[in-house]
Amino acid sequence: MPLPASTPTHRPGTAIPSFALYGEAATLGQEMLHIEEVQSRSRLYHWEIQPHVHHGLYQVLWLYQGQAQVALDEWHAEVTGPAAIVVPPGV
């Protein structure tokens, strides 16, 4: 199901930030596998994750229950758990 048209995902003319993990710069020796609960990082940002990209990170997000609004490039959806959301590097 597409998100409402009024949902902003990115302001034109602004650069999309790139992170190793959301809010963190890449470091040498970055771990090969990172596992964390989404709430541990999202809570720090008041559950509002802004448009961003991970160039060296393949993400698999597991939504056990509830709903989430997902915006990946031009694809927007409201996802209901249980669901897996797969995000390749660079998206």
C-alpha positions as CSV (number, residue, x, y, z in Angstrom):
1,M,0.0,0.0,0.0
2,P,1.6,3.4,-1.0
3,L,2.2,6.1,1.6
4,P,0.1,9.2,1.4
5,A,1.4,11.6,-1.3
6,S,2.0,14.3,1.4
7,T,4.6,12.1,3.1
8,P,8.0,13.9,2.5
9,T,10.9,11.5,2.0
10,H,13.6,13.9,0.8
11,R,13.9,17.6,0.1
12,P,15.0,18.3,-3.5
13,G,18.4,20.0,-3.7
14,T,19.7,18.5,-0.4
15,A,22.4,15.8,-0.2
16,I,21.3,12.4,1.2
17,P,23.7,11.6,4.0
18,S,25.7,8.3,3.9
19,F,26.3,6.3,7.1
20,A,27.9,3.1,8.2
21,L,25.2,2.7,10.8
22,Y,22.5,5.4,11.0
23,G,24.1,8.4,12.6
24,E,27.6,7.0,12.6
25,A,30.5,7.6,10.2
26,A,32.3,4.5,8.7
27,T,35.4,3.3,10.5
28,L,38.3,1.0,9.5
29,G,37.7,-2.5,10.4
30,Q,33.9,-2.2,10.4
31,E,32.3,-5.4,11.6
32,M,31.2,-8.0,9.1
33,L,27.8,-8.6,10.7
34,H,25.9,-6.2,13.0
35,I,22.7,-7.1,14.8
36,E,20.6,-4.7,16.8
37,E,17.0,-4.1,17.6
38,V,15.6,-1.2,15.5
39,Q,14.2,0.4,18.7
40,S,17.7,0.8,20.2
41,R,18.8,3.2,17.5
42,S,15.4,4.6,16.4
43,R,14.5,5.7,20.0
44,L,17.6,8.0,19.9
45,Y,16.0,9.8,16.9
46,H,12.4,9.9,18.3
47,W,11.4,7.2,15.8
48,E,11.9,9.6,12.8
49,I,14.6,8.2,10.5
50,Q,15.5,10.7,7.8
51,P,16.4,9.7,4.2
52,H,19.9,8.2,4.2
53,V,22.0,5.7,2.4
54,H,24.4,2.9,3.4
55,H,27.0,2.2,0.7
56,G,28.6,-0.8,2.3
57,L,25.7,-2.3,4.3
58,Y,23.1,-4.8,3.2
59,Q,20.2,-4.6,5.6
60,V,17.5,-7.1,6.6
61,L,14.9,-5.6,8.9
62,W,12.4,-7.9,10.6
63,L,9.1,-6.5,11.6
64,Y,7.6,-9.0,14.0
65,Q,4.3,-7.3,14.5
66,G,2.7,-3.9,14.1
67,Q,3.1,-1.5,11.2
68,A,6.0,0.5,9.7
69,Q,6.1,3.1,6.9
70,V,8.9,2.3,4.5
71,A,10.4,4.6,1.9
72,L,13.2,3.1,-0.3
73,D,14.1,5.4,-3.1
74,E,10.9,5.8,-5.1
75,W,9.1,2.8,-3.4
76,H,6.8,3.7,-0.5
77,A,4.7,1.3,1.5
78,E,3.1,0.7,4.8
79,V,4.2,-2.8,5.9
80,T,2.4,-4.9,8.5
81,G,4.3,-7.6,10.4
82,P,5.3,-10.2,10.3
83,A,7.5,-9.0,7.4
84,A,11.1,-8.9,6.2
85,I,12.3,-5.7,4.6
86,V,15.5,-6.2,2.5
87,V,17.6,-3.2,1.6
88,P,20.7,-3.6,-0.6
89,P,23.7,-1.3,-0.4
90,G,23.3,2.1,-2.0
91,V,19.5,2.3,-1.5
